[in-house]
Amino acid sequence: MVVITTSRGEQDIQQQLLTPLEAWGGQTVWAKLREDIFAGARLPKENLRLQLSPRVIDLPDAATGVRQKADDLRTHAQNDAAANFIVQTLAPYCDAQDHQSSPASQADAKRWERCSTAL
């Protein structure tokens, strides 16, 4: 399961999904969710399916030339960069015909159209 988020969201995921809780028998919310899903599907608890994969949006930094994790998305430019990040992140999960040779903007538009309809 790919989760695309900001650095703030990454902290929330860590605190709310991946921190063991006494009330949950020392398990994390994520571990309990997986356990319940696998039990319902009669699959072993230890399983390679349903893996959490947080991806933090990074934004270009003109001053340093080093992309920085996005804390928040406030400007039009940040939202555009985030949209590009999302398309690039989701592209491998879209069907193979999305990876044709064509100008980047056309390819990105096609990928996004197919990915967004698949979601």
All heavy atoms as an XYZ file, in Angstrom:
925
protein
N       0.841     -1.151      0.000
C       0.000      0.000      0.000
C       0.895      1.226      0.000
O       1.658      1.443      0.934
C      -0.896      0.003      1.244
C      -1.715      1.254      1.364
S      -2.702      1.328      2.866
C      -3.821     -0.004      2.585
N       0.829      1.977     -1.072
C       1.623      3.188     -1.187
C       0.841      4.345     -0.584
O      -0.325      4.571     -0.924
C       1.965      3.505     -2.661
C       2.695      4.835     -2.780
C       2.797      2.383     -3.258
N       1.481      5.049      0.328
C       0.896      6.234      0.947
C       1.777      7.407      0.568
O       2.950      7.442      0.930
C       0.822      6.096      2.483
C       0.260      7.360      3.115
C       0.018      4.879      2.873
N       1.208      8.344     -0.166
C       1.953      9.534     -0.575
C       1.547     10.660      0.363
O       0.365     10.966      0.501
C       1.657      9.898     -2.041
C       2.064      8.732     -2.944
C       2.390     11.187     -2.427
C       1.660      8.913     -4.392
N       2.551     11.267      1.001
C       2.253     12.239      2.043
C       3.363     13.274      2.151
O       4.366     13.203      1.444
C       2.045     11.511      3.394
O       1.584     12.442      4.366
C       3.314     10.834      3.871
N       3.169     14.216      3.053
C       4.194     15.207      3.383
C       4.997     14.683      4.580
O       4.671     13.646      5.154
C       3.542     16.554      3.766
O       2.728     16.342      4.929
C       2.723     17.124      2.624
N       6.015     15.425      4.982
C       6.788     14.993      6.150
C       5.927     15.026      7.411
O       6.113     14.200      8.308
C       8.054     15.843      6.313
O       7.728     17.201      6.477
N       4.981     15.941      7.479
C       4.046     15.954      8.619
C       3.203     14.685      8.626
O       2.968     14.078      9.662
C       3.119     17.162      8.557
C       3.772     18.446      8.929
C       2.745     19.551      8.937
N       3.377     20.832      9.129
C       2.738     21.970      9.090
N       1.447     22.006      8.850
N       3.385     23.101      9.285
N       2.711     14.293      7.458
C       1.937     13.068      7.344
C       2.761     11.852      7.703
O       2.261     10.895      8.307
N       4.041     11.881      7.338
C       4.934     10.777      7.680
C       5.037     10.627      9.202
O       4.989      9.509      9.733
C       6.321     11.019      7.080
C       7.325      9.926      7.386
C       8.703     10.246      6.840
O       9.138     11.411      6.902
O       9.349      9.306      6.354
N       5.138     11.758      9.905
C       5.178     11.728     11.368
C       3.864     11.175     11.933
O       3.875     10.376     12.881
C       5.435     13.128     11.923
C       6.815     13.646     11.642
C       6.976     15.119     12.008
O       6.047     15.769     12.475
N       8.162     15.648     11.780
N       2.749     11.584     11.349
C       1.445     11.080     11.795
C       1.328      9.573     11.584
O       0.809      8.856     12.442
C       0.308     11.795     11.073
C       0.157     13.247     11.486
O       0.683     13.626     12.555
O      -0.479     14.000     10.728
N       1.803      9.085     10.442
C       1.786      7.644     10.170
C       2.598      6.916     11.230
O       2.169      5.893     11.774
C       2.325      7.332      8.756
C       1.314      7.798      7.702
C       2.641      5.851      8.596
C       1.862      7.800      6.291
N       3.767      7.448     11.534
C       4.635      6.830     12.534
C       3.938      6.795     13.899
O       3.918      5.760     14.566
C       5.960      7.599     12.623
C       7.010      6.908     13.450
C       7.415      5.560     12.884
O       7.610      5.393     11.695
N       7.561      4.573     13.748
N       3.344      7.916     14.287
C       2.716      8.004     15.610
C       1.405      7.224     15.700
O       1.134      6.568     16.697
C       2.451      9.466     15.970
C       3.708     10.263     16.223
C       3.425     11.749     16.374
O       2.309     12.217     16.169
N       4.449     12.507     16.732
N       0.577      7.304     14.659
C      -0.770      6.751     14.753
C      -0.910      5.327     14.223
O      -1.819      4.609     14.638
C      -1.748      7.677     14.035
C      -1.830      9.036     14.694
C      -2.702     10.005     13.925
O      -3.498      9.616     13.082
N      -2.555     11.286     14.213
N      -0.040      4.927     13.310
C      -0.150      3.581     12.733
C       0.978      2.638     13.128
O       0.781      1.433     13.168
C      -0.196      3.656     11.201
C      -1.388      4.325     10.556
C      -1.250      4.318      9.047
C      -2.682      3.663     10.984
N       2.157      3.184     13.391
C       3.329      2.333     13.559
C       3.933      2.341     14.960
O       5.007      1.782     15.175
C       4.393      2.730     12.524
C       3.931      2.654     11.066
C       5.019      3.156     10.130
C       3.488      1.251     10.701
N       3.247      2.960     15.905
C       3.703      2.966     17.291
C       2.908      1.924     18.072
O       1.674      1.963     18.056
C       3.511      4.363     17.923
O       4.286      5.312     17.180
C       3.943      4.382     19.376
N       3.585      0.993     18.741
C       2.866     -0.015     19.529
C       2.004      0.640     20.613
O       2.423      1.605     21.256
C       3.984     -0.854     20.159
C       5.179     -0.616     19.281
C       5.031      0.789     18.780
N       0.809      0.092     20.788
C      -0.134      0.627     21.764
C      -0.479     -0.441     22.798
O      -0.765     -1.585     22.443
C      -1.414      1.089     21.063
C      -1.258      2.161     19.988
C      -2.573      2.357     19.243
C      -0.801      3.461     20.622
N      -0.475     -0.047     24.065
C      -0.854     -0.972     25.127
C      -2.261     -1.508     24.921
O      -2.534     -2.689     25.110
C      -0.773     -0.261     26.485
C       0.416     -0.665     27.312
C       0.362     -0.009     28.674
O      -0.552     -0.332     29.473
O       1.255      0.809     28.935
N      -3.175     -0.613     24.533
C      -4.578     -0.993     24.334
C      -4.746     -2.033     23.234
O      -5.769     -2.718     23.180
C      -5.410      0.250     24.019
N      -3.757     -2.171     22.384
C      -3.817     -3.133     21.279
C      -2.880     -4.311     21.558
O      -2.400     -4.968     20.635
C      -3.445     -2.452     19.965
C      -4.459     -1.447     19.501
C      -4.755     -0.254     20.098
C      -5.315     -1.553     18.389
N      -5.738      0.383     19.408
C      -6.107     -0.395     18.342
C      -5.490     -2.517     17.409
C      -7.059     -0.174     17.364
C      -6.438     -2.290     16.420
C      -7.216     -1.135     16.412
N      -2.610     -4.542     22.818
C      -1.745     -5.666     23.190
C      -0.309     -5.483     22.758
O       0.390     -6.457     22.469
N       0.142     -4.241     22.715
C       1.515     -3.953     22.304
C       1.719     -3.957     20.802
O       2.837     -3.814     20.324
N       0.637     -4.129     20.061
C       0.734     -4.114     18.597
C       0.515     -2.695     18.076
O      -0.073     -1.851     18.736
C      -0.344     -5.005     17.969
C      -0.105     -6.472     18.083
C      -1.135     -7.235     17.273
O      -2.325     -7.073     17.465
N      -0.656     -8.071     16.359
N       0.944     -2.497     16.844
C       0.635     -1.241     16.171
C      -0.725     -1.384     15.496
O      -1.203     -2.502     15.269
C       1.683     -0.903     15.095
O       1.596     -1.868     14.043
C       3.097     -0.865     15.672
N      -1.345     -0.266     15.178
C      -2.615     -0.289     14.451
C      -2.415     -0.992     13.109
O      -3.243     -1.806     12.691
C      -3.168      1.141     14.256
C      -4.375      1.154     13.334
C      -3.512      1.765     15.608
N      -1.301     -0.703     12.447
C      -1.024     -1.325     11.143
C      -0.908     -2.852     11.274
O      -1.488     -3.598     10.488
C       0.240     -0.735     10.528
C       0.602     -1.383      9.237
C       1.650     -2.220      9.006
C      -0.111     -1.300      7.996
N       1.642     -2.647      7.697
C       0.573     -2.094      7.051
C      -1.253     -0.620      7.585
C       0.162     -2.244      5.736
C      -1.671     -0.769      6.270
C      -0.980     -1.561      5.364
N      -0.182     -3.323     12.283
C      -0.012     -4.764     12.465
C      -1.358     -5.433     12.755
O      -1.644     -6.521     12.226
C       0.969     -5.037     13.605
N      -2.192     -4.794     13.570
C      -3.499     -5.358     13.897
C      -4.401     -5.374     12.669
O      -5.129     -6.356     12.428
C      -4.147     -4.561     15.035
C      -5.456     -5.117     15.510
C      -5.300     -6.510     16.095
C      -6.634     -6.981     16.657
N      -6.795     -8.422     16.591
N      -4.367     -4.331     11.873
C      -5.150     -4.286     10.639
C      -4.747     -5.435      9.717
O      -5.597     -6.162      9.209
C      -4.956     -2.947      9.928
C      -5.584     -2.819      8.541
C      -7.111     -2.856      8.637
C      -5.119     -1.539      7.863
N      -3.445     -5.604      9.512
C      -2.958     -6.698      8.656
C      -3.381     -8.045      9.210
O      -3.842     -8.920      8.479
C      -1.428     -6.651      8.537
C      -0.919     -5.502      7.710
C       0.601     -5.547      7.562
N       0.944     -6.544      6.558
C       1.803     -7.538      6.749
N       2.412     -7.690      7.911
N       2.062     -8.397      5.787
N      -3.225     -8.222     10.518
C      -3.595     -9.487     11.149
C      -5.072     -9.799     10.905
O      -5.429    -10.924     10.548
C      -3.318     -9.399     12.649
C      -3.636    -10.653     13.414
C      -3.373    -10.473     14.896
O      -2.179    -10.406     15.273
O      -4.344    -10.397     15.666
N      -5.928     -8.805     11.089
C      -7.367     -9.001     10.893
C      -7.708     -9.308      9.439
O      -8.535    -10.178      9.153
C      -8.155     -7.788     11.378
C      -8.140     -7.633     12.896
O      -7.680     -8.567     13.595
O      -8.576     -6.573     13.374
N      -7.078     -8.611      8.523
C      -7.331     -8.854      7.093
C      -6.866    -10.252      6.709
O      -7.578    -11.000      6.041
C      -6.651     -7.780      6.215
C      -7.386     -6.444      6.384
C      -6.625     -8.204      4.741
C      -6.689     -5.262      5.748
N      -5.670    -10.621      7.137
C      -5.149    -11.942      6.805
C      -5.979    -13.047      7.442
O      -6.202    -14.091      6.831
C      -3.686    -12.076      7.211
C      -2.752    -11.196      6.410
C      -1.570    -10.751      6.956
C      -3.056    -10.810      5.114
C      -0.700     -9.949      6.228
C      -2.197    -10.008      4.379
C      -1.016     -9.581      4.941
N      -6.447    -12.831      8.675
C      -7.287    -13.837      9.336
C      -8.584    -14.032      8.553
O      -9.026    -15.162      8.337
C      -7.586    -13.420     10.772
N      -9.188    -12.920      8.119
C     -10.423    -12.997      7.342
C     -10.232    -13.693      6.005
O     -11.134    -14.354      5.497
N      -9.045    -13.550      5.436
C      -8.740    -14.178      4.143
C      -8.080    -15.550      4.320
O      -7.695    -16.178      3.334
C      -7.823    -13.266      3.334
N      -7.923    -15.966      5.577
C      -7.282    -17.248      5.912
C      -5.868    -17.350      5.332
O      -5.476    -18.365      4.754
C      -8.146    -18.423      5.470
C      -9.468    -18.446      6.204
C     -10.234    -19.706      5.919
N     -11.440    -19.713      6.736
C     -12.645    -19.903      6.252
N     -12.824    -20.127      4.963
N     -13.685    -19.895      7.053
N      -5.117    -16.268      5.507
C      -3.717    -16.226      5.084
C      -2.833    -16.190      6.326
O      -3.269    -15.724      7.380
C      -3.458    -14.972      4.235
C      -4.160    -14.915      2.888
C      -4.013    -13.529      2.273
C      -3.595    -15.969      1.955
N      -1.595    -16.655      6.229
C      -0.707    -16.608      7.392
C      -0.440    -15.171      7.829
O      -0.398    -14.247      7.004
C       0.580    -17.272      6.905
C       0.442    -17.464      5.449
C      -0.969    -17.238      5.056
N      -0.266    -14.995      9.138
C      -0.020    -13.656      9.709
C       1.245    -13.024      9.117
O       1.259    -11.846      8.809
C       0.095    -13.770     11.232
C       0.300    -12.461     11.924
C       0.385    -12.661     13.432
C       0.733    -11.375     14.130
N       0.847    -11.550     15.574
N       2.290    -13.834      8.984
C       3.520    -13.329      8.359
C       3.377    -13.531      6.866
O       3.326    -14.658      6.383
C       4.735    -14.044      8.915
C       4.992    -13.675     10.356
C       6.291    -14.231     10.879
O       7.167    -14.598     10.077
O       6.416    -14.295     12.110
N       3.311    -12.427      6.146
C       2.943    -12.472      4.747
C       3.576    -11.291      4.034
O       3.704    -10.213      4.613
C       1.412    -12.391      4.656
C       0.871    -12.877      3.357
O       1.314    -12.457      2.301
N      -0.106    -13.762      3.429
N       3.953    -11.487      2.783
C       4.538    -10.391      2.009
C       3.484     -9.484      1.390
O       3.812     -8.459      0.810
C       5.460    -10.946      0.918
C       6.722    -11.634      1.426
C       7.525    -12.204      0.262
C       7.573    -10.676      2.240
N       2.234     -9.860      1.511
C       1.162     -9.017      0.967
C       0.850     -7.888      1.938
O       1.133     -7.962      3.122
C      -0.091     -9.848      0.752
C       0.098    -10.899     -0.320
C      -1.173    -11.656     -0.509
N      -0.965    -12.691     -1.511
C      -1.910    -13.477     -1.940
N      -3.132    -13.371     -1.476
N      -1.650    -14.384     -2.845
N       0.227     -6.868      1.422
C      -0.205     -5.711      2.206
C       0.952     -5.090      2.984
O       1.021     -5.105      4.197
C      -1.361     -6.082      3.137
C      -2.162     -4.918      3.718
C      -2.738     -4.040      2.616
C      -3.264     -5.403      4.622
N       1.891     -4.566      2.236
C       3.053     -3.891      2.792
C       2.829     -2.388      2.737
O       2.422     -1.846      1.711
C       4.304     -4.252      1.987
C       4.642     -5.722      1.989
C       5.178     -6.170      3.324
O       6.085     -5.558      3.871
N       4.603     -7.235      3.855
N       3.092     -1.702      3.820
C       2.966     -0.250      3.868
C       4.235      0.375      3.307
O       5.342      0.007      3.697
C       2.738      0.214      5.308
C       2.483      1.700      5.520
C       1.191      2.121      4.822
C       2.404      2.018      7.001
N       4.063      1.302      2.370
C       5.204      1.941      1.723
C       4.986      3.453      1.669
O       4.543      3.996      0.656
C       5.375      1.372      0.314
O       6.487      1.939     -0.320
N       5.282      4.162      2.767
C       5.100      5.620      2.760
C       6.118      6.296      1.838
O       7.295      5.955      1.838
C       5.351      6.033      4.212
C       5.356      4.779      5.003
C       5.707      3.674      4.063
N       5.638      7.223      1.035
C       6.502      8.006      0.146
C       6.262      9.474      0.475
O       5.143      9.972      0.355
C       6.152      7.763     -1.321
C       6.093      6.312     -1.734
C       7.471      5.666     -1.774
N       7.391      4.240     -1.937
C       7.326      3.588     -3.085
N       7.330      4.254     -4.218
N       7.261      2.274     -3.101
N       7.314     10.146      0.895
C       7.204     11.556      1.272
C       7.517     12.413      0.053
O       8.549     12.239     -0.596
C       8.157     11.896      2.436
C       8.056     13.374      2.791
C       7.837     11.033      3.646
N       6.588     13.311     -0.252
C       6.768     14.223     -1.381
C       8.008     15.068     -1.119
O       8.175     15.626     -0.032
C       5.531     15.131     -1.545
C       4.301     14.276     -1.882
C       5.772     16.215     -2.586
C       2.983     15.022     -1.779
N       8.873     15.130     -2.119
C      10.022     16.027     -2.001
C       9.914     17.113     -3.060
O       9.342     16.909     -4.124
C      11.348     15.281     -2.053
C      11.580     14.502     -3.330
O      10.905     14.758     -4.343
O      12.458     13.631     -3.325
N      10.421     18.279     -2.708
C      10.318     19.458     -3.574
C      11.705     19.961     -3.939
O      12.634     19.872     -3.129
C       9.554     20.578     -2.849
C       8.135     20.248     -2.401
C       7.563     21.389     -1.562
C       7.249     19.960     -3.594
N      11.842     20.500     -5.149
C      13.145     21.043     -5.543
C      13.495     22.279     -4.715
O      12.608     23.030     -4.295
C      12.954     21.403     -7.016
C      11.486     21.510     -7.217
C      10.833     20.653     -6.185
N      14.767     22.454     -4.479
C      15.263     23.623     -3.744
C      16.288     24.314     -4.637
O      17.391     23.802     -4.835
C      15.887     23.180     -2.422
C      16.335     24.344     -1.557
O      16.706     25.399     -2.096
O      16.314     24.183     -0.326
N      15.915     25.464     -5.188
C      16.777     26.179     -6.131
C      18.077     26.627     -5.475
O      19.127     26.648     -6.118
C      16.040     27.382     -6.709
N      18.050     26.971     -4.194
C      19.239     27.486     -3.515
C      20.296     26.412     -3.306
O      21.480     26.665     -3.505
C      18.849     28.099     -2.169
N      19.874     25.208     -2.923
C      20.853     24.164     -2.599
C      21.011     23.120     -3.689
O      22.012     22.414     -3.720
C      20.439     23.419     -1.307
O      19.217     22.717     -1.554
C      20.286     24.362     -0.139
N      20.002     22.987     -4.545
C      20.038     21.938     -5.558
C      19.778     20.560     -4.981
O      20.028     19.551     -5.631
N      19.288     20.510     -3.759
C      18.976     19.249     -3.088
C      17.482     19.233     -2.774
O      16.972     20.134     -2.104
C      19.784     19.091     -1.772
C      19.407     17.801     -1.053
C      21.271     19.158     -2.044
N      16.802     18.226     -3.273
C      15.363     18.129     -3.016
C      15.122     17.963     -1.521
O      15.847     17.240     -0.848
C      14.758     16.978     -3.814
C      14.876     17.212     -5.336
C      14.246     16.113     -6.130
N      12.797     16.117     -6.037
C      11.979     16.836     -6.813
N      12.475     17.621     -7.738
N      10.681     16.759     -6.658
N      14.081     18.625     -1.017
C      13.754     18.613      0.404
C      12.382     17.987      0.620
O      11.466     18.207     -0.178
C      13.744     20.051      0.958
C      15.032     20.819      0.755
C      16.174     20.252      1.570
O      15.995     19.877      2.719
N      17.348     20.167      0.965
N      12.234     17.235      1.704
C      10.925     16.683      2.040
C       9.949     17.837      2.256
O      10.271     18.813      2.926
C      10.994     15.847      3.312
C      11.684     14.522      3.140
C      11.627     13.725      4.438
C      12.204     12.346      4.252
N      12.095     11.549      5.495
N       8.761     17.706      1.678
C       7.737     18.751      1.805
C       7.066     18.660      3.166
O       6.520     17.628      3.530
C       6.698     18.597      0.702
N       7.118     19.755      3.913
C       6.429     19.817      5.192
C       4.950     20.113      4.961
O       4.086     19.599      5.649
C       7.068     20.919      6.048
C       6.484     20.983      7.438
O       6.352     19.921      8.075
O       6.153     22.092      7.885
N       4.695     20.938      3.962
C       3.335     21.343      3.615
C       3.358     21.778      2.148
O       4.419     22.060      1.598
C       2.907     22.509      4.511
C       1.411     22.740      4.529
O       0.669     21.957      3.885
O       0.961     23.686      5.190
N       2.203     21.815      1.534
C       2.089     22.258      0.138
C       1.228     23.516      0.131
O       0.017     23.437      0.284
C       1.460     21.163     -0.716
C       2.178     19.818     -0.690
C       1.370     18.764     -1.415
C       3.573     19.948     -1.280
N       1.874     24.662     -0.034
C       1.150     25.932      0.095
C       1.054     26.731     -1.195
O       0.113     27.473     -1.380
C       1.816     26.790      1.168
C       1.760     26.158      2.520
C       2.391     27.011      3.556
N       2.362     26.308      4.842
C       2.632     26.860      5.977
N       2.978     28.131      6.032
N       2.585     26.161      7.077
N       2.039     26.590     -2.065
C       2.064     27.430     -3.258
C       1.668     26.620     -4.486
O       1.674     25.381     -4.472
C       3.463     28.023     -3.492
O       4.350     26.956     -3.838
C       3.971     28.767     -2.263
N       1.359     27.343     -5.541
C       1.036     26.691     -6.814
C       2.220     25.850     -7.291
O       2.049     24.711     -7.732
C       0.661     27.765     -7.848
C       0.245     27.202     -9.162
N      -0.954     26.560     -9.347
C       0.882     27.171    -10.362
C      -1.050     26.160    -10.601
N       0.061     26.521    -11.246
N       3.420     26.393     -7.173
C       4.625     25.672     -7.609
C       4.822     24.396     -6.788
O       5.197     23.353     -7.337
C       5.848     26.574     -7.491
N       4.579     24.469     -5.481
C       4.710     23.277     -4.638
C       3.675     22.223     -5.027
O       3.972     21.034     -5.069
C       4.551     23.640     -3.163
C       5.718     24.428     -2.614
C       5.462     24.924     -1.204
O       4.322     25.127     -0.778
N       6.540     25.156     -0.472
N       2.459     22.660     -5.318
C       1.418     21.718     -5.731
C       1.735     21.095     -7.081
O       1.487     19.905     -7.294
C       0.047     22.401     -5.730
C      -0.525     22.471     -4.328
O      -1.041     21.493     -3.821
N      -0.401     23.630     -3.700
N       2.293     21.871     -8.004
C       2.709     21.321     -9.298
C       3.807     20.272     -9.116
O       3.775     19.204     -9.720
C       3.207     22.427    -10.236
C       2.081     23.221    -10.868
O       0.902     22.801    -10.765
O       2.378     24.277    -11.461
N       4.790     20.606     -8.268
C       5.882     19.662     -8.009
C       5.339     18.399     -7.333
O       5.769     17.290     -7.646
C       6.962     20.314     -7.144
N       4.384     18.565     -6.430
C       3.776     17.413     -5.757
C       3.015     16.549     -6.763
O       3.083     15.316     -6.707
C       2.848     17.881     -4.644
N       2.304     17.177     -7.692
C       1.577     16.423     -8.722
C       2.543     15.598     -9.560
O       2.283     14.426     -9.856
C       0.768     17.372     -9.599
N       3.678     16.175     -9.926
C       4.698     15.436    -10.685
C       5.234     14.264     -9.862
O       5.425     13.167    -10.380
C       5.844     16.357    -11.093
C       5.439     17.317    -12.184
O       4.540     17.043    -12.969
N       6.094     18.468    -12.225
N       5.466     14.504     -8.587
C       5.951     13.442     -7.696
C       4.940     12.296     -7.635
O       5.300     11.130     -7.709
C       6.192     14.015     -6.296
C       6.693     13.005     -5.305
C       8.051     12.813     -5.109
C       5.804     12.241     -4.550
C       8.518     11.878     -4.195
C       6.254     11.307     -3.634
C       7.623     11.126     -3.457
N       3.668     12.638     -7.514
C       2.611     11.626     -7.427
C       2.550     10.801     -8.706
O       2.493      9.570     -8.660
C       1.254     12.290     -7.112
C       1.276     12.847     -5.684
C       0.104     11.310     -7.304
C       0.146     13.799     -5.363
N       2.594     11.467     -9.852
C       2.552     10.752    -11.132
C       3.760      9.823    -11.255
O       3.622      8.653    -11.633
C       2.487     11.737    -12.319
C       2.731     11.024    -13.641
C       1.147     12.450    -12.339
N       4.938     10.315    -10.918
C       6.141      9.490    -11.015
C       6.105      8.320    -10.039
O       6.589      7.229    -10.342
C       7.385     10.344    -10.774
C       7.646     11.324    -11.889
C       8.747     12.316    -11.554
O       9.281     12.326    -10.446
N       9.080     13.172    -12.500
N       5.518      8.533     -8.878
C       5.433      7.476     -7.873
C       4.440      6.401     -8.285
O       4.687      5.207     -8.107
C       5.045      8.065     -6.501
O       6.037      9.016     -6.116
C       4.934      6.982     -5.445
N       3.311      6.810     -8.864
C       2.259      5.858     -9.226
C       2.481      5.186    -10.581
O       1.912      4.124    -10.830
C       0.895      6.536     -9.214
C       0.413      7.038     -7.859
C      -0.943      7.701     -7.997
C       0.370      5.919     -6.846
N       3.294      5.779    -11.429
C       3.497      5.246    -12.779
C       3.865      3.767    -12.808
O       3.315      3.017    -13.615
C       4.533      6.081    -13.529
N       4.758      3.297    -11.952
C       5.100      1.868    -12.005
C       3.925      0.938    -11.684
O       3.964     -0.239    -12.023
C       6.202      1.715    -10.943
C       6.752      3.074    -10.763
C       5.606      4.015    -11.017
N       2.900      1.457    -11.039
C       1.752      0.631    -10.669
C       0.674      0.616    -11.755
O      -0.297     -0.119    -11.657
C       1.141      1.116     -9.349
C       2.144      1.038     -8.222
C       2.865      2.159     -7.826
C       2.390     -0.164     -7.582
C       3.796      2.084     -6.808
C       3.327     -0.253     -6.569
C       4.020      0.883     -6.180
O       4.949      0.797     -5.178
N       0.857      1.444    -12.759
C      -0.098      1.500    -13.870
C       0.295      0.463    -14.915
O       1.399     -0.067    -14.903
C      -0.120      2.896    -14.478
S      -0.716      4.129    -13.302
N      -0.594      0.205    -15.868
C      -0.307     -0.864    -16.828
C       0.865     -0.534    -17.740
O       1.264      0.604    -17.890
C      -1.555     -1.229    -17.632
C      -2.098     -0.096    -18.478
O      -1.311      0.778    -18.904
O      -3.296     -0.092    -18.729
N       1.403     -1.565    -18.359
C       2.628     -1.462    -19.156
C       2.491     -0.509    -20.327
O       3.470      0.112    -20.728
C       3.045     -2.840    -19.645
N       1.302     -0.362    -20.894
C       1.169      0.520    -22.052
C       1.389      1.986    -21.684
O       1.586      2.825    -22.546
C      -0.179      0.335    -22.734
C      -1.366      0.806    -21.924
C      -2.674      0.540    -22.647
O      -2.678     -0.008    -23.744
N      -3.758      0.924    -22.036
N       1.408      2.309    -20.400
C       1.692      3.673    -19.974
C       3.150      4.054    -20.175
O       3.500      5.218    -20.094
C       1.359      3.851    -18.487
C      -0.117      3.810    -18.229
O      -0.882      4.099    -19.156
O      -0.499      3.483    -17.102
N       4.006      3.095    -20.406
C       5.436      3.371    -20.485
C       5.926      3.437    -21.926
O       7.018      2.997    -22.236
C       6.196      2.313    -19.679
C       5.785      2.309    -18.246
N       6.164      3.280    -17.363
C       4.961      1.477    -17.561
C       5.626      3.043    -16.182
N       4.886      1.956    -16.274
N       5.133      4.017    -22.794
C       5.509      4.188    -24.187
C       6.441      5.385    -24.322
O       6.450      6.274    -23.485
C       4.266      4.431    -25.044
C       3.262      3.300    -24.975
C       1.968      3.681    -25.657
O       1.908      4.652    -26.388
N       0.931      2.920    -25.408
N       7.191      5.410    -25.403
C       8.057      6.555    -25.663
C       7.231      7.698    -26.233
O       6.609      7.556    -27.278
C       9.157      6.180    -26.656
O       9.981      5.193    -26.127
N       7.221      8.787    -25.547
C       6.539      9.992    -26.001
C       7.049     11.146    -25.155
O       7.675     10.935    -24.120
C       5.012      9.844    -25.878
O       4.641      9.643    -24.549
N       6.781     12.370    -25.574
C       7.239     13.510    -24.775
C       6.760     13.376    -23.330
O       5.656     12.900    -23.068
C       6.594     14.705    -25.467
C       6.343     14.244    -26.864
C       6.067     12.769    -26.761
N       7.585     13.801    -22.396
C       7.310     13.609    -20.971
C       5.937     14.142    -20.559
O       5.213     13.476    -19.850
C       8.395     14.268    -20.140
N       5.566     15.314    -20.999
C       4.293     15.879    -20.560
C       3.115     15.046    -21.053
O       2.152     14.840    -20.334
C       4.155     17.330    -21.020
O       4.192     17.391    -22.426
N       3.187     14.541    -22.284
C       2.116     13.688    -22.803
C       2.085     12.354    -22.070
O       1.020     11.858    -21.717
C       2.294     13.451    -24.300
C       2.024     14.674    -25.140
C       2.294     14.403    -26.611
O       2.763     13.336    -26.991
N       2.003     15.389    -27.447
N       3.238     11.787    -21.820
C       3.306     10.509    -21.114
C       2.768     10.665    -19.697
O       2.014      9.825    -19.217
C       4.741      9.994    -21.085
N       3.158     11.756    -19.031
C       2.675     11.986    -17.671
C       1.169     12.159    -17.650
O       0.492     11.636    -16.769
C       3.346     13.212    -17.046
C       4.796     12.948    -16.677
O       5.209     11.765    -16.643
O       5.526     13.923    -16.427
N       0.643     12.872    -18.625
C      -0.805     13.082    -18.688
C      -1.541     11.763    -18.894
O      -2.558     11.497    -18.248
C      -1.153     14.066    -19.802
N      -1.014     10.915    -19.768
C      -1.638      9.612    -20.019
C      -1.572      8.734    -18.774
O      -2.536      8.076    -18.411
C      -0.959      8.906    -21.192
C      -1.293      9.521    -22.540
C      -0.549      8.790    -23.630
C      -0.770      9.461    -24.975
N      -0.006      8.800    -26.033
N      -0.407      8.716    -18.127
C      -0.261      7.910    -16.914
C      -1.246      8.377    -15.853
O      -1.903      7.574    -15.211
C       1.159      8.032    -16.350
C       2.135      7.152    -17.019
C       3.461      7.169    -16.262
N       4.503      6.914    -17.213
C       5.446      7.772    -17.568
N       5.504      8.951    -17.029
N       6.340      7.448    -18.457
N      -1.314      9.683    -15.653
C      -2.196     10.210    -14.629
C      -3.651      9.871    -14.933
O      -4.402      9.490    -14.047
C      -2.022     11.718    -14.481
C      -2.959     12.260    -13.463
C      -4.018     13.072    -13.669
C      -2.937     11.998    -12.057
N      -4.658     13.336    -12.490
C      -4.013     12.683    -11.485
C      -2.122     11.232    -11.225
C      -4.303     12.639    -10.126
C      -2.405     11.177     -9.890
C      -3.476     11.883     -9.348
N      -4.037      9.977    -16.196
C      -5.411      9.663    -16.573
C      -5.733      8.200    -16.264
O      -6.755      7.886    -15.684
C      -5.617      9.929    -18.073
C      -7.022      9.704    -18.545
C      -7.165     10.014    -20.028
O      -6.663     11.061    -20.457
O      -7.766      9.190    -20.723
N      -4.818      7.297    -16.616
C      -5.072      5.870    -16.353
C      -5.017      5.565    -14.861
O      -5.833      4.809    -14.358
C      -4.058      5.024    -17.104
C      -4.337      4.972    -18.587
C      -3.520      3.878    -19.242
N      -3.814      3.828    -20.654
C      -3.058      4.384    -21.593
N      -1.955      5.004    -21.273
N      -3.394      4.303    -22.852
N      -4.047      6.153    -14.165
C      -3.920      5.895    -12.732
C      -5.121      6.451    -11.977
O      -5.660      5.786    -11.099
C      -2.653      6.529    -12.159
S      -1.160      5.661    -12.612
N      -5.549      7.641    -12.302
C      -6.650      8.251    -11.554
C      -7.945      7.509    -11.787
O      -8.766      7.404    -10.879
C      -6.794      9.738    -11.904
O      -7.117      9.893    -13.263
N      -8.130      6.931    -12.973
C      -9.350      6.155    -13.184
C      -9.254      4.809    -12.503
O     -10.268      4.251    -12.094
C      -9.657      5.961    -14.693
O      -8.536      5.345    -15.313
C      -9.975      7.280    -15.366
N      -8.038      4.303    -12.308
C      -7.855      3.028    -11.615
C      -8.066      3.186    -10.105
O      -8.422      2.250     -9.427
C      -6.464      2.474    -11.880
N      -7.828      4.387     -9.604
C      -7.976      4.632     -8.160
C      -9.427      4.839     -7.886
O     -10.064      4.653     -7.028
C      -7.181      5.857     -7.721
C      -5.684      5.792     -7.980
C      -5.048      7.106     -7.628
C      -5.051      4.684     -7.176
